[in-house]
């Protein structure tokens, strides 16, 4: 794949926390409209990879390209304007702001009031419970509702690509199912998704392709069906 074929191209990135190297020469591509997952155990480097892509965590070497542009040195807030939106692990909504105000903060980089209102209506169509809770404080929502709000907030920036970090963590199974149904709908509508998810079954069901990370390195990659059938993946991540 060349850069022109991809929406996101991660090229040999390395990143460190002080003296500890977290990522070692990570490379992969994501095509427009794809859903791709990063699998691996805790500490494998999955969340660090997402933070490097969104500009929160600096690189020590390597390059990141988005939509044919080198964004390696682009600040995080400008990456958002280019169309990269991250839904962070732990949701990180604003608990003392209303649901509506949390959503509006997601659109801070936009000035088109009519389209912002349309985006909010779209989020409410995806997650009707948020419309019912629009005037409640974010901190009063359940964990699953907060995750819906975090996804909705990211969508308010009109992204071209969603980076999702552990969207099912700490959430009741019924709401996890709803969230993944919505992610499937978004992907079917053309949204490109890069997913880090502890539930490998759900991740591989949503994604077309996956990459397995171990100790900050890509050790396996392939179509989701092939990874699902791989004995190493089954033993390590699928409970086989």
C-alpha positions in Angstrom: 0.0 0.0 0.0 1.2 3.5 -0.8 0.4 6.6 1.2 -2.0 7.6 -1.6 -4.0 4.4 -1.0 -4.4 4.9 2.7 -6.2 7.3 5.0 -3.8 6.6 7.9 -0.2 5.3 7.5 1.9 4.6 10.6 5.6 4.3 9.5 8.1 2.8 11.9 7.1 4.7 14.9 8.9 4.5 18.3 7.9 6.2 21.5 9.2 6.2 25.0 8.2 7.1 28.6 11.4 8.3 30.0 14.0 5.5 29.7 11.3 2.9 28.9 10.7 2.3 25.2 7.0 1.6 24.7 6.8 1.2 20.9 9.4 -0.4 18.7 9.1 0.3 15.0 5.3 0.0 14.7 4.0 0.2 11.1 0.5 -0.3 9.6 -2.0 1.2 7.3 -5.7 1.9 7.5 -7.7 2.3 4.3 -10.7 4.8 4.0 -13.8 3.1 5.3 -12.1 0.3 7.0 -12.5 -0.9 10.6 -9.1 -2.1 11.9 -8.3 -3.4 15.4 -5.2 -3.5 17.5 -5.1 -6.6 19.8 -2.7 -7.3 22.6 -2.4 -7.8 26.4 -2.1 -5.0 28.9 1.1 -3.0 28.4 1.5 -4.2 24.8 1.5 -0.6 23.4 -2.0 -0.4 22.0 -3.1 2.8 23.8 0.3 4.4 23.3 -0.1 3.8 19.6 -3.5 5.6 19.6 -2.1 8.5 21.6 0.8 8.8 19.2 -1.6 8.9 16.2 -3.8 11.6 17.9 -0.7 13.6 18.9 -1.0 13.2 22.7 2.1 11.1 23.0 5.3 12.2 21.2 7.4 10.0 18.9 11.1 9.4 19.3 11.2 8.3 15.6 9.0 7.3 12.7 6.3 9.1 10.8 2.5 9.3 10.8 0.6 10.3 7.6 -3.1 11.1 7.4 -4.9 11.6 4.1 -1.6 11.9 2.2 -0.1 14.5 4.6 2.8 14.0 7.0 1.3 14.9 10.4 4.2 13.7 12.5 4.8 17.2 13.9 1.2 18.4 13.7 -0.2 19.4 17.2 -3.1 17.3 18.5 -5.7 20.0 18.1 -4.8 20.5 14.5 -5.1 16.7 13.9 -8.6 16.9 15.2 -9.4 19.6 12.6 -7.9 17.4 9.9 -10.5 14.7 10.9 -8.8 12.5 13.5 -10.9 12.1 16.7 -10.0 9.9 19.6 -12.4 8.4 22.2 -10.1 7.9 25.1 -9.9 5.0 27.5 -11.9 5.9 30.6 -14.3 8.2 28.6 -13.0 11.4 30.2 -16.3 13.3 29.8 -16.8 16.5 31.8 -18.9 15.3 34.8 -20.1 18.8 35.9 -21.3 19.8 32.5 -24.6 18.7 30.9 -24.8 16.0 28.3 -25.6 18.8 25.7 -22.6 20.9 26.8 -20.3 17.9 26.6 -21.4 17.3 23.0 -21.1 21.0 22.1 -17.5 21.0 23.4 -16.8 18.3 20.8 -17.6 20.8 18.1 -15.3 23.5 19.5 -13.3 23.6 16.3 -16.4 24.3 14.2 -18.3 27.5 13.6 -21.2 26.3 11.4 -24.1 26.5 13.9 -26.7 24.9 11.6 -24.4 21.9 10.9 -23.4 21.6 14.5 -27.1 21.3 15.4 -27.5 18.7 12.7 -24.5 16.8 14.1 -26.1 16.9 17.6 -29.4 15.5 16.2 -27.4 12.8 14.4 -25.7 11.8 17.7 -29.1 11.7 19.4 -30.4 9.4 16.6 -27.5 7.1 17.3 -28.0 7.2 21.1 -31.6 8.2 21.9 -30.8 7.9 25.6 -28.6 11.0 25.3 -31.5 13.0 24.0 -33.5 12.0 27.1 -30.5 12.9 29.3 -29.5 16.1 27.5 -29.9 18.4 30.5 -28.4 15.9 33.0 -24.9 16.4 34.3 -22.5 14.0 32.6 -21.3 12.6 35.9 -24.8 11.3 36.7 -24.8 8.9 33.7 -24.0 5.2 33.9 -20.7 4.0 32.5 -22.3 2.8 29.3 -24.1 6.1 28.8 -20.9 8.0 29.5 -19.2 5.9 26.8 -22.0 6.8 24.4 -21.5 10.5 25.3 -17.7 10.2 24.7 -18.4 8.7 21.2 -21.0 11.3 20.5 -18.6 14.1 21.6 -16.0 12.8 19.1 -18.5 12.6 16.3 -19.4 16.3 16.9 -16.1 17.2 15.3 -17.2 15.6 12.1 -14.2 13.3 12.0 -13.1 11.2 9.0 -11.6 8.6 11.4 -12.4 7.5 14.9 -9.8 6.2 17.3 -11.4 4.2 20.1 -9.6 3.0 23.2 -11.3 0.2 25.1 -14.9 1.2 24.5 -16.3 -1.8 26.4 -14.3 -1.4 29.6 -16.4 -1.4 32.7 -19.7 -1.3 30.9 -22.7 -3.6 31.3 -23.0 -6.2 28.5 -26.3 -4.9 27.2 -24.9 -1.4 26.6 -21.7 -2.9 25.2 -23.8 -4.6 22.6 -25.6 -1.3 21.8 -22.3 0.5 21.5 -20.8 -2.1 19.1 -24.0 -2.1 17.0 -23.6 1.7 16.7 -19.9 1.4 15.7 -20.9 -1.1 13.0 -23.6 1.3 11.8 -21.0 4.1 11.7 -18.5 1.9 9.8 -21.3 0.8 7.3 -22.0 4.5 6.7 -18.3 5.1 5.8 -16.6 6.0 9.0 -13.1 4.7 9.3 -12.4 3.1 12.7 -9.2 2.1 14.5 -10.2 0.2 17.6 -8.3 -0.9 20.7 -10.5 -3.4 22.6 -10.0 -5.9 25.3 -12.8 -8.1 24.0 -11.1 -9.7 21.1 -14.3 -11.5 20.0 -16.1 -8.2 19.5 -13.1 -6.5 18.0 -12.6 -9.1 15.4 -16.3 -9.3 14.6 -16.4 -5.5 13.9 -13.0 -5.1 12.2 -12.0 -6.2 8.8 -8.3 -6.6 9.7 -6.2 -6.6 12.8 -2.7 -6.2 14.2 -1.4 -8.0 17.3 1.0 -6.1 19.5 3.4 -7.7 22.0 5.9 -5.6 24.0 5.5 -2.7 21.7 5.9 -4.6 18.4 3.6 -5.9 15.8 3.9 -9.7 15.9 0.9 -10.8 13.8 -1.4 -9.1 11.3 -4.1 -10.2 8.9 -7.8 -10.4 8.0 -10.0 -10.8 11.0 -11.2 -14.2 9.9 -7.5 -15.4 9.7 -6.7 -14.0 13.1 -9.8 -15.6 14.6 -8.6 -19.0 13.3 -5.0 -18.5 14.4 -4.2 -20.8 17.3 -1.8 -18.2 18.8 -4.6 -15.6 18.9 -7.2 -18.1 20.1 -4.9 -19.2 23.0 -3.8 -15.7 24.0 -6.9 -13.6 23.4 -10.0 -15.7 22.6 -10.0 -18.0 25.6 -9.5 -21.1 23.4 
